[in-house]
Amino acid sequence: MTIQTAWQWGYKNLQKKSTSASLDTEVLLSFVIKKPKEFLYTHPEKKITARQFKKINQKIKLRSKNWPIAYLISRQGFYGLDFLVDKNVLIPRPETELIVEEAIKTIKAAEENKQKIILIDIGTGSGCIPITIGKKIHSHFSSSSASGKKSVLKILATDISSPALKIARHNAQKHKIKIQFLKRNLLGGFLNSPILNSQSTLIITANLPYLTAKQMREKTIQKEPRQALFGGKDGLYYYQQLLEQLNKIKPAQAIVFLEIDPAQNKKIQSLIKKILPGTQVEIKKDLAKKDRLVIIKI
Ligand SMILES: C[S@@+](CC[C@H](N)C(=O)[O-])C[C@H]1O[C@@H](n2cnc3c(N)ncnc32)[C@H](O)[C@@H]1O
């Protein structure tokens, strides 16, 4: 069998099941034969082995049962970096780049002012948020090392899921970013930790499960872990818990970044007002001009 026949066969089997059948077939085919997509166009006559065809067949079948492409090729791009993903972690979304961007701005400003910084990413999943932040901060400070500036960022990341932490550790190693990964229920276990009451500026990032029961019915998310998506009746169960933990911990100085669903804007602001009165709150919009990020200054 040639690339072209496998390609046509894959497309034929997917066209009624996927709205992106053509692209899906290309991506799966090039993944299985371990060649860039351009190779498919320039060498359609090349033969593929029976083993490769069997593998393509398996992946096309899974795709037709709505398995996301990212799981089928075990990778997802995020903020220009490549992350290993599997069914135990949420597939990183483009809208989550906003939390990374805003946290980077804050960390750079704090470091310019020679403050020590501790970043804790809660619900880290694939580790995409702290790894990307670490990577960008690291390259920023190594490129300005001629001016004598040195990054003083310490990174921790938590998740309740052990399999997710395993993937996150792998990604951190791959991108050579030093992160302490901990299995925790949100900030639980940090209650009396000196980390939170040190002289350092504390930055917390969290993209916690925030979908409602109704949103959970969406077809495209069925293969992703429920534990990564479902945020209780109004989607704010975990954020409420986290705000209550922060109220108990009372860190000396902290900036907290929370990704939300745009519809939660008002409700989360009133929760913050109730649980953490007197804190400064700002809402940022994503590229689609939707309220996506809450920034709390404690
Ligand atoms: C929406 S996913 C986000 C993953 C990743 N941060 C991202 O942006 O792609 C939420 C993550 O929170 C984790 N999680 C759920 N409940 C948690 C809890 N109580 N404590 C810590 N992590 C939790 C899930 O396992 C999942 O990895």
The ligand as a Gaussian input file, in Angstrom:
#p B3LYP/6-31G(d) Opt

LIG

0 1
 C       -8.561000      22.278000      33.776000
 S       -7.257000      21.134000      34.178000
 C       -5.884000      22.215000      33.876000
 C       -4.591000      21.531000      33.575000
 C       -3.467000      22.489000      33.200000
 N       -3.201000      23.422000      34.271000
 C       -3.813000      23.252000      31.936000
 O       -4.064000      24.460000      32.034000
 O       -3.830000      22.661000      30.851000
 C       -7.414000      21.065000      35.926000
 C       -6.390000      20.236000      36.665000
 O       -6.680000      20.344000      38.061000
 C       -6.509000      19.092000      38.684000
 N       -7.340000      19.055000      39.890000
 C       -8.651000      18.768000      40.017000
 N       -9.026000      18.861000      41.300000
 C       -7.930000      19.216000      42.011000
 C       -7.675000      19.465000      43.387000
 N       -8.656000      19.369000      44.292000
 N       -6.422000      19.804000      43.758000
 C       -5.431000      19.896000      42.854000
 N       -5.605000      19.667000      41.532000
 C       -6.840000      19.345000      41.114000
 C       -6.931000      18.075000      37.628000
 O       -6.381000      16.807000      37.899000
 C       -6.387000      18.744000      36.356000
 O       -5.086000      18.314000      36.082000

